[in-house]
Amino acid sequence: MTKRRSLLFALLLGVLVMAAWRGNALKAGDAEQTAAAETPVPPPPMGWSSWNAFSNEIDTKIAMAQGKAMVDSGMAKAGYQYINIDEGWWLGDRDAHGNIVVDPLQWPALAPGEQAGDMTNIVKYIHGLGLKAGIYTDAGEAGCSFYGPDLGPPKPHTGSEGHYEQDFLQFAKWGFDYVKVDWCGGFGENLDPAVQYAQIARAIAHAAAATGHRLFFSICNWGNNSPWTWAPGIGGVRAAIWRTSGDIVAPIVANTANANRKADFTGMLGNFDKGIHPEAEHTGYYNDPDMMVIGMPALTDSQNRVHMALWAISAAPLLVGADLTTLSAATLATLTNPDVIAVDQDTLGLQGVKVAGDAGREVWSKRLAHSGQSDARRAVVLLNRTGASAEITVRWADLGLDAGAAAVRDLWTHRDLGTPSDSYAATVPAEDALMLLISGHERAGTRYNAVAEPHPHPGCCCGAAASMMCGQAKSFRSVKTRGGMSWIQIAYTNAGTAPALASLQINGQIETVVAFPPTGKGPTGTVTIEAALKAEDNAITFSAPEAGGLNIDSIEVLPGVE
């Protein structure tokens, strides 16, 4: 080889190395791109909670009636599964060993051989219906039954502080599948929610290890200290929800002084707005704008549909707060619409965002699973908050779709509305919404290959839990976009048997935790997140100190740059 050719070879090698370091961006569809299948992530929970309709007066009789109504009404068949027993199930008494003591009159035996005052009884009944059972406590020593009881006298000591390991183990032994942890005691004691809920998450994990029974974790600290910045992956949890605001409505309890309270449409809209944090909602983690008030006094059928559409477009938990035994046929039709439920339960696990609109006339869009170059699907809500009918237009460009024909379907009426080009306009009545499915052509993305770098937290290592990222991180440099909210599709493999957690940091800002479901030893899988990126170079870094078997190969940013 001549000196000239050697020099050219060295220069070429240097260019190739620098290209790899800079991210090696490739247009989607290039020959170097490896096909990868979307990996389904856990959907938000669906069910019923006792608080809105029954306050702290919950007991066996009520829980049994609600479970039976969920089955008989067709809600269970539509996907609703949790019967969640909220505040008031426990009076705050403990025995000499610190174990929770349950009122035997409130929770009697239900079958021969059962013992009154054993919560296993009601769990067995709920499970016998083919449903799942949820329970409630507080992060503080005294819960909401003490600080702000809605009915009856204050009940002290109704929180789990000081008994986290003991209480969550008890919940698992009783057979509960879900636990909601409130914040009245935590707030009253001026505790740090990130610290307390991390301790609770670890107690839940220990209970699962001891019993083989995992509790779904519902964090309810009303949005204090911005839980969307620390709740994803807290304490190693693989899926969870967290409240983003206060209650929509105070309980409306029949045959009490509270019976005259009304559900609040404006309050519902306010909770929806406070629940939009798309950068934290992904891979089994969800913002919770509170249990729904659909079917409660004062809301019209159209307002109920708006409520359902907004919770579905934002992938919120679908937890009904109304008395299931009193729901009208119209309300049940709203709650069980299969097309709308499918939007909420979409396996991509993303939250919808506002993509256009002003003065109360808005377009909200949610990217759905199985979107490819020739089959890109978006759920769309045309929301009219104003007091007069208004025409609202959704443009394909705002949805990240290419120009040209796209199929439009009305999800409430199940009617196809044609295949217009570039946009669709409709007149939306006052305080109403139209919910659509739009299927078109995906705007091309840009692919970037991963680069290994020193881990930002070198103390993560290593031992038996060693992973490809222990002691290093995977980074993507010079990621270019058009600016604004982008989708980042992450290609990875996880050879383990459980979801692997990796911290994600974009442009040095606050981290979130991404859960990567197992892919086995087969082909590469993908999960998708949303992020607000700059219209210039962006830096995206993953670190995974506890993720054995996880390998992040590449990302594709949608829409890509021209």
C-alpha distance (Angstrom), angle and dihedral (degrees) to the residues before:
residue distance angle dihedral
M1 . . .
T2 3.80 . .
K3 3.79 122.9 .
R4 3.87 89.5 -111.0
R5 3.82 92.6 51.6
S6 3.82 90.9 45.8
L7 3.78 90.0 53.0
L8 3.83 91.9 48.9
F9 3.82 90.5 48.8
A10 3.81 91.3 51.1
L11 3.79 91.6 48.6
L12 3.81 91.2 49.0
L13 3.81 91.2 49.7
G14 3.79 90.6 50.8
V15 3.80 91.4 50.9
L16 3.81 90.7 51.0
V17 3.81 92.6 49.3
M18 3.79 91.6 48.1
A19 3.82 90.2 49.0
A20 3.79 90.3 54.3
W21 3.79 91.4 48.5
R22 3.80 91.9 49.3
G23 3.79 91.6 56.0
N24 3.80 103.8 -91.5
A25 3.81 94.1 -117.6
L26 3.78 114.9 -152.3
K27 3.77 129.6 -176.4
A28 3.79 112.2 -111.8
G29 3.79 110.3 -96.3
D30 3.82 96.1 32.1
A31 3.79 115.2 142.1
E32 3.81 91.6 -108.8
Q33 3.80 92.4 61.7
T34 3.81 114.8 101.3
A35 3.79 117.2 -142.0
A36 3.80 112.5 -113.7
A37 3.79 131.0 -175.5
E38 3.81 122.8 -128.8
T39 3.79 110.7 -106.9
P40 3.82 113.7 -137.6
V41 3.81 113.7 -125.1
P42 3.84 127.0 -155.6
P43 3.83 110.8 -80.5
P44 3.83 124.6 -133.2
P45 3.82 114.1 -84.7
M46 3.80 123.2 -94.5
G47 3.78 123.9 -156.1
W48 3.80 147.2 85.2
S49 3.81 133.7 -65.2
S50 3.79 126.1 -160.0
W51 3.81 102.1 -140.7
N52 3.82 104.9 83.6
A53 3.80 96.2 50.4
F54 3.80 102.4 28.6
S55 3.82 107.8 23.2
N56 3.81 110.1 -162.0
E57 3.81 94.1 -24.3
I58 3.82 95.0 93.8
D59 3.81 118.1 140.8
T60 3.80 142.2 153.3
K61 3.79 94.7 -80.2
I62 3.82 92.8 54.4
A63 3.81 94.5 44.3
M64 3.81 91.7 49.9
A65 3.81 92.8 49.0
Q66 3.80 92.6 49.2
G67 3.79 92.8 48.5
K68 3.80 91.5 50.2
A69 3.81 91.2 47.1
M70 3.81 91.0 51.2
V71 3.78 89.9 56.8
D72 3.82 98.5 38.7
S73 3.82 94.3 47.3
G74 3.80 94.1 54.7
M75 3.81 93.2 -113.0
A76 3.80 92.3 118.6
K77 3.79 90.7 52.1
A78 3.83 88.3 50.9
G79 3.82 90.7 56.7
Y80 3.82 106.9 -87.8
Q81 3.79 108.7 134.2
Y82 3.82 115.3 154.0
I83 3.81 125.9 88.1
N84 3.80 100.3 -168.2
I85 3.79 119.2 -162.6
D86 3.80 106.0 -150.9
E87 3.81 134.5 -172.5
G88 3.81 119.2 -22.6
W89 3.81 99.7 41.9
W90 3.80 90.8 108.1
L91 3.81 128.9 45.1
G92 3.81 95.4 -154.2
D93 3.82 99.7 -103.9
R94 3.81 122.8 141.2
D95 3.79 131.6 -175.7
A96 3.80 126.1 -123.6
H97 3.81 90.0 -81.0
G98 3.80 94.2 51.4
N99 3.80 95.2 -105.5
I100 3.82 118.8 146.8
V101 3.81 112.3 -100.2
V102 3.82 114.4 -149.4
D103 3.82 125.0 -154.2
P104 3.85 105.9 -108.7
L105 3.81 91.8 -152.5
Q106 3.80 92.0 53.6
W107 3.81 92.4 44.7
P108 3.85 108.1 27.8
A109 3.79 129.5 175.1
L110 3.80 113.0 -80.8
A111 3.80 101.6 -168.0
P112 3.80 138.9 24.8
G113 3.78 112.5 -74.6
E114 3.81 94.2 25.2
Q115 3.80 122.5 120.2
A116 3.79 121.9 -131.1
G117 3.80 113.6 -117.9
D118 3.82 93.0 35.4
M119 3.80 113.6 120.6
T120 3.79 88.9 -155.2
N121 3.81 86.2 80.4
I122 3.79 96.8 64.9
V123 3.82 91.8 39.3
K124 3.81 90.4 55.5
Y125 3.82 90.2 49.9
I126 3.82 92.8 50.3
H127 3.80 91.8 45.9
G128 3.80 88.9 48.8
L129 3.81 88.2 61.9
G130 3.79 89.8 56.2
L131 3.82 91.2 -105.7
K132 3.81 136.0 116.2
A133 3.81 127.3 -115.7
G134 3.81 129.0 -132.0
I135 3.81 131.5 -164.6
Y136 3.81 135.5 -166.2
T137 3.80 139.4 -138.1
D138 3.81 140.4 150.2
A139 3.79 131.7 -109.3
G140 3.82 90.6 -132.0
E141 3.80 131.5 69.5
A142 3.81 90.4 -105.2
G143 3.79 120.3 33.7
C144 3.78 137.8 -154.1
S145 3.82 90.2 -70.7
F146 3.79 85.8 70.3
Y147 3.81 103.9 34.2
G148 3.78 98.7 42.0
P149 3.80 115.9 0.4
D150 3.78 112.2 -176.9
L151 3.80 95.7 -155.3
G152 3.80 128.8 20.6
P153 3.82 131.1 3.6
P154 3.81 124.4 -38.6
K155 3.80 115.8 -82.4
P156 3.83 112.8 -150.5
H157 3.81 126.5 -152.3
T158 3.82 93.8 29.7
G159 3.82 94.2 134.6
S160 3.80 131.3 84.5
E161 3.81 102.3 -129.3
G162 3.79 108.4 131.8
H163 3.82 90.1 20.6
Y164 3.81 103.0 58.9
E165 3.81 96.3 126.4
Q166 3.80 92.3 41.8
D167 3.81 97.9 45.8
F168 3.80 99.2 44.7
L169 3.78 90.3 46.3
Q170 3.82 87.2 52.7
F171 3.80 92.1 49.8
A172 3.82 89.7 52.0
K173 3.81 92.5 46.9
W174 3.79 90.3 51.0
G175 3.81 86.3 55.6
F176 3.81 101.1 -113.9
D177 3.80 115.9 159.5
Y178 3.81 101.0 -162.4
V179 3.79 136.1 34.3
K180 3.80 128.6 -164.4
V181 3.81 114.3 -159.0
D182 3.81 115.0 -160.5
W183 3.81 128.6 -158.7
C184 3.82 108.8 -138.6
G185 3.79 92.6 108.2
G186 3.79 92.9 38.9
F187 3.79 90.3 52.5
G188 3.81 93.0 44.2
E189 3.81 91.3 52.3
N190 3.82 93.8 42.9
L191 3.80 92.3 -121.9
D192 3.80 125.1 168.1
P193 3.83 107.1 -106.4
A194 3.80 94.6 -154.5
V195 3.80 90.1 55.2
Q196 3.81 96.9 43.3
Y197 3.79 96.2 44.7
A198 3.81 91.0 47.8
Q199 3.81 88.7 55.0
I200 3.81 89.5 48.4
A201 3.81 91.6 49.2
R202 3.78 90.2 53.6
A203 3.82 90.4 48.8
I204 3.81 89.0 52.2
A205 3.81 90.0 50.7
H206 3.81 91.1 49.4
A207 3.81 90.3 49.8
A208 3.80 90.2 51.1
A209 3.80 91.2 49.7
A210 3.82 91.1 49.9
T211 3.81 97.4 45.0
G212 3.79 106.3 21.7
H213 3.81 87.5 -124.6
R214 3.82 119.0 114.7
L215 3.81 123.7 -154.1
F216 3.79 118.6 -144.4
F217 3.82 105.5 -125.7
S218 3.82 120.8 -129.2
I219 3.82 113.5 -176.5
C220 3.81 112.5 -157.1
N221 3.80 109.8 -177.0
W222 3.84 93.6 129.7
G223 3.81 95.3 -116.9
N224 3.81 94.5 -59.3
N225 3.82 113.2 156.7
S226 3.83 89.8 8.2
P227 3.83 100.5 -83.3
W228 3.81 91.6 -163.5
T229 3.82 86.0 73.3
W230 3.82 95.4 55.2
A231 3.82 110.9 12.2
P232 3.86 100.3 78.9
G233 3.79 106.2 96.2
I234 3.81 94.0 -4.6
G235 3.78 111.4 170.0
G236 3.81 90.0 -0.5
V237 3.83 96.6 -63.8
R238 3.80 115.0 162.0
A239 3.83 97.5 -154.1
A240 3.79 132.5 11.9
I241 3.79 146.6 145.2
W242 3.80 129.2 -136.1
R243 3.78 131.8 -164.1
T244 3.78 115.5 -114.0
S245 3.83 99.7 -168.2
G246 3.80 145.2 4.2
D247 3.80 126.1 -70.9
I248 3.79 118.2 -59.0
V249 3.81 91.4 -141.4
A250 3.78 139.4 4.9
P251 3.82 112.7 -114.1
I252 3.79 116.6 -74.7
V253 3.81 104.5 -151.3
A254 3.80 121.4 -174.4
N255 3.82 118.2 -124.7
T256 3.81 93.4 16.9
A257 3.79 136.4 92.4
N258 3.82 86.0 -93.8
A259 3.80 93.7 64.2
N260 3.83 92.1 93.8
R261 3.81 94.3 60.8
K262 3.79 116.8 110.6
A263 3.78 135.5 -148.1
D264 3.80 112.8 -109.6
F265 3.83 121.4 -133.0
T266 3.81 91.5 -169.4
G267 3.80 90.2 49.9
M268 3.80 89.9 51.7
L269 3.82 90.7 53.3
G270 3.80 90.1 48.8
N271 3.80 92.4 52.8
F272 3.80 90.4 47.9
D273 3.82 91.1 53.7
K274 3.82 92.7 48.7
G275 3.80 90.7 51.2
I276 3.81 97.8 61.9
H277 3.82 107.4 108.2
P278 3.81 102.9 132.6
E279 3.80 95.5 171.1
A280 3.84 89.5 68.6
E281 3.81 99.1 40.4
H282 3.78 110.9 88.0
T283 3.81 144.9 97.8
G284 3.83 95.3 24.8
Y285 3.82 100.5 -35.1
Y286 3.82 117.8 112.8
N287 3.79 140.6 -176.5
D288 3.83 110.7 -124.9
P289 3.83 115.7 -150.2
D290 3.85 89.9 -175.2
M291 3.78 134.8 -84.6
M292 3.78 113.5 -52.1
V293 3.81 125.1 -96.5
I294 3.81 93.5 -154.3
G295 3.80 109.3 140.0
M296 3.79 95.3 20.6
P297 3.83 123.3 123.3
A298 3.84 119.4 -70.8
L299 3.82 100.7 21.5
T300 3.81 116.8 112.0
D301 3.80 123.2 -139.0
S302 3.81 90.6 -103.2
Q303 3.82 91.7 49.8
N304 3.80 89.1 50.3
R305 3.82 88.9 54.1
V306 3.81 91.3 49.6
H307 3.80 89.1 50.3
M308 3.81 92.1 50.5
A309 3.80 92.6 45.9
L310 3.81 92.8 51.8
W311 3.80 94.3 47.4
A312 3.82 89.7 48.1
I313 3.82 96.0 47.3
S314 3.82 89.5 50.4
A315 3.85 93.3 46.5
A316 3.80 89.7 -123.3
P317 3.80 122.3 167.8
L318 3.81 108.2 -87.8
L319 3.81 98.3 -135.9
V320 3.80 113.1 157.2
G321 3.81 116.6 -144.6
A322 3.81 99.1 -174.5
D323 3.80 125.6 95.7
L324 3.81 102.6 -89.0
T325 3.80 92.1 -152.6
T326 3.82 91.9 64.9
L327 3.82 103.3 44.4
S328 3.81 117.0 130.4
A329 3.79 123.0 -127.2
A330 3.82 89.7 -107.8
T331 3.81 92.1 52.2
L332 3.80 92.1 48.5
A333 3.80 89.6 49.8
T334 3.81 89.5 53.8
L335 3.80 93.5 47.5
T336 3.80 94.8 46.6
N337 3.82 101.9 41.2
P338 3.82 100.3 136.4
D339 3.81 96.5 -151.7
V340 3.80 92.8 52.4
I341 3.81 93.3 44.5
A342 3.82 88.6 51.1
V343 3.81 89.3 58.5
D344 3.81 91.6 53.0
Q345 3.82 93.2 44.6
D346 3.80 95.7 43.6
T347 3.80 110.1 148.0
L348 3.80 94.5 -131.4
G349 3.82 86.4 71.8
L350 3.82 98.6 -148.3
Q351 3.80 131.1 144.0
G352 3.78 123.6 -122.1
V353 3.80 119.1 -116.1
K354 3.78 135.6 -160.7
V355 3.80 108.1 -99.3
A356 3.81 101.4 173.4
G357 3.78 144.3 0.0
D358 3.77 144.8 78.8
A359 3.81 140.6 -159.0
G360 3.78 91.7 40.7
R361 3.82 96.4 -52.6
E362 3.79 105.5 109.3
V363 3.81 143.1 171.0
W364 3.82 117.2 -147.3
S365 3.80 121.9 -172.0
K366 3.79 135.2 -170.2
R367 3.81 124.2 -168.5
L368 3.81 111.1 -131.5
A369 3.79 132.9 -152.9
H370 3.80 124.6 -89.7
S371 3.78 92.4 38.1
G372 3.78 110.2 156.5
Q373 3.77 136.1 159.7
S374 3.81 91.3 -79.7
D375 3.83 99.9 28.9
A376 3.78 112.3 43.2
R377 3.80 113.4 160.8
R378 3.79 128.7 -163.6
A379 3.77 129.2 -178.9
V380 3.80 107.7 -144.0
V381 3.80 132.7 -168.8
L382 3.80 120.0 -163.6
L383 3.81 100.5 -157.8
N384 3.80 123.6 -165.9
R385 3.81 110.0 -168.9
T386 3.80 93.4 171.4
G387 3.80 131.1 97.3
A388 3.83 94.6 -114.5
S389 3.79 135.9 58.5
A390 3.79 113.3 -94.0
E391 3.78 139.6 -177.5
I392 3.80 112.7 -117.9
T393 3.81 123.9 -170.5
V394 3.79 128.1 -157.0
R395 3.81 115.4 -159.0
W396 3.78 122.7 -155.6
A397 3.80 90.8 -134.2
D398 3.82 90.0 61.2
L399 3.83 89.0 54.5
G400 3.80 95.1 52.3
L401 3.82 91.2 -107.8
D402 3.77 128.2 134.4
A403 3.78 119.8 -111.3
G404 3.77 117.7 -92.3
A405 3.78 137.6 66.2
A406 3.81 119.6 -17.4
A407 3.81 128.9 177.0
V408 3.83 116.0 -115.5
R409 3.81 123.0 -159.8
D410 3.83 130.3 -177.9
L411 3.81 106.5 -131.5
W412 3.81 95.5 -160.3
T413 3.79 97.1 51.2
H414 3.84 96.1 27.7
R415 3.84 88.7 -131.5
D416 3.80 126.5 143.3
L417 3.81 110.5 -127.3
G418 3.79 99.7 -165.1
T419 3.81 136.0 -97.9
P420 3.80 107.1 -78.1
S421 3.78 122.3 179.6
D422 3.81 122.7 -114.1
S423 3.84 98.5 -17.1
Y424 3.79 148.5 14.8
A425 3.82 126.9 -144.4
A426 3.82 129.7 -165.8
T427 3.78 137.7 170.8
V428 3.81 109.1 -116.0
P429 3.83 119.3 -162.3
A430 3.80 121.1 -123.3
E431 3.83 114.6 -72.0
D432 3.78 90.4 2.6
A433 3.78 139.5 108.4
L434 3.79 140.5 -148.0
M435 3.79 117.1 -141.9
L436 3.80 118.1 -154.2
L437 3.78 142.0 177.2
I438 3.80 111.9 -144.0
S439 3.81 119.2 -168.2
G440 3.78 117.3 -170.3
H441 3.79 144.5 127.5
E442 3.82 119.5 -51.1
R443 3.77 117.3 -121.6
A444 3.81 107.4 -120.7
G445 3.79 119.9 -96.5
T446 3.79 133.7 -148.8
R447 3.79 122.4 -118.6
Y448 3.82 125.9 -144.2
N449 3.80 127.3 -170.2
A450 3.80 121.0 -134.5
V451 3.80 123.8 -106.2
A452 3.82 122.5 -157.6
E453 3.78 116.2 -127.7
P454 3.82 136.3 170.2
H455 3.80 110.5 -72.0
P456 3.85 111.7 -102.9
H457 3.83 88.5 -136.7
P458 3.83 104.3 42.3
G459 3.81 92.5 -179.4
C460 3.80 90.4 73.8
C461 3.78 96.5 92.5
C462 2.95 144.3 146.1
G463 3.81 154.8 -94.1
A464 3.77 119.0 140.0
A465 3.80 91.1 -13.1
A466 3.80 92.7 60.0
S467 3.79 113.5 149.5
M468 3.75 137.7 179.0
M469 3.80 87.6 -97.4
C470 3.79 98.1 46.7
G471 3.79 105.0 118.7
Q472 3.79 92.5 7.1
A473 3.78 142.4 55.1
K474 3.78 134.9 -139.5
S475 3.79 113.6 -122.4
F476 3.77 138.2 -175.8
R477 3.80 114.7 -156.0
S478 3.79 132.2 -166.1
V479 3.80 93.1 18.2
K480 3.78 105.0 176.2
T481 3.81 126.6 -159.3
R482 3.77 140.6 162.1
G483 3.81 87.7 -105.5
G484 3.79 130.7 -105.0
M485 3.79 129.8 58.8
S486 3.79 112.0 -4.0
W487 3.79 135.4 177.4
I488 3.78 117.5 -124.5
Q489 3.81 113.6 -159.4
I490 3.81 109.0 -160.9
A491 3.82 119.1 -154.0
Y492 3.82 111.6 -153.5
T493 3.77 147.8 141.9
N494 3.80 125.8 -134.2
A495 3.79 111.9 -172.1
G496 3.79 92.3 -176.4
T497 3.81 128.4 97.2
A498 3.82 96.6 -120.4
P499 3.80 134.2 49.1
A500 3.80 112.3 -79.9
L501 3.80 118.3 -137.3
A502 3.79 122.9 -139.3
S503 3.79 128.8 178.0
L504 3.79 115.1 -126.3
Q505 3.79 124.3 -157.3
I506 3.81 124.5 -179.2
N507 3.79 120.7 -162.1
G508 3.79 90.9 -17.5
Q509 3.81 93.2 -64.1
I510 3.83 130.2 130.6
E511 3.79 113.6 -43.4
T512 3.78 128.2 -121.9
V513 3.80 127.3 -166.5
V514 3.80 120.5 -121.6
A515 3.83 120.7 -157.2
F516 3.81 114.2 -144.8
P517 3.83 111.8 -159.4
P518 3.82 117.3 -140.9
T519 3.79 116.8 -83.1
G520 3.80 96.5 -177.9
K521 3.77 118.4 -144.7
G522 3.79 92.1 -50.9
P523 3.79 131.4 94.5
T524 3.78 125.5 -33.5
G525 3.80 118.0 -80.8
T526 3.79 130.9 -153.3
V527 3.78 135.9 -142.8
T528 3.79 124.4 -174.1
I529 3.79 132.9 -140.0
E530 3.81 134.0 179.6
A531 3.78 125.2 -127.9
A532 3.78 139.8 168.3
L533 3.80 104.0 -119.5
K534 3.77 131.2 -174.4
A535 3.79 123.8 -111.4
E536 3.79 88.4 -115.5
D537 3.80 137.3 43.2
N538 3.82 114.6 -20.9
A539 3.81 128.9 -171.2
I540 3.83 118.5 -145.3
T541 3.81 119.5 -174.3
F542 3.83 132.1 -177.1
S543 3.79 123.5 -165.1
A544 3.79 124.0 -179.9
P545 3.80 115.6 -178.8
E546 3.82 94.2 171.2
A547 3.79 102.2 32.3
G548 3.81 107.9 110.6
G549 3.77 112.7 -169.6
L550 3.81 95.9 11.5
N551 3.78 118.7 135.0
I552 3.80 122.9 177.0
D553 3.78 109.2 -156.8
S554 3.79 108.2 175.2
I555 3.78 145.7 -29.5
E556 3.77 132.4 -132.0
V557 3.80 117.0 -151.7
L558 3.80 116.6 -150.5
P559 2.94 126.9 -125.9
G560 3.78 93.3 27.9
V561 3.76 129.9 -154.0
E562 3.79 120.4 -90.5
